[in-house]
Amino acid sequence: QVQLTESGGGLVQAGGSLRLSCAASGRTFSNYAMGWFRQAPGKEREFVAAISGSGGSTKYADSVTGRFTISRDNAKNTAYLQMNSLKPEDTAVFYCAASSSIPSGSRYAKWYNYWGQGTQVTVSP
């Protein structure tokens, strides 16, 4: 199995940047597509970005396209989410997830096998 641990969340002013990291256990990290999701209090969990196992293909939610960049370093068993031009509406708990069933990554949470514990991102106005 895969254990995922997010880090890098925090408090930032609107317009600022944060980089989230997702460290994965195991020796087969490249076999998993990775995704980032977020959830604000009282709201449904929503898709943010996904990346294929090789890193060659990415997907983004419309709300973050042009501002966020997903990447991965398979040698370090780590996925990243670079977030620029942050807005107060980005405030949420961000989760990383791993999928063995959808090679290119999926916009739907149901296809992810493993999930991290989440890291809080708060953007002040």
Secondary structure by P-SEA (a helix, b strand, c coil): cbbbbbcbbbbbcccbbbbbbbbbcccccccbbbbbbbbccccccccccccccccccccccccccccbbbbbcccccbbbbbbccccccccccccccccccccccccccccccccccbbbbbbcc
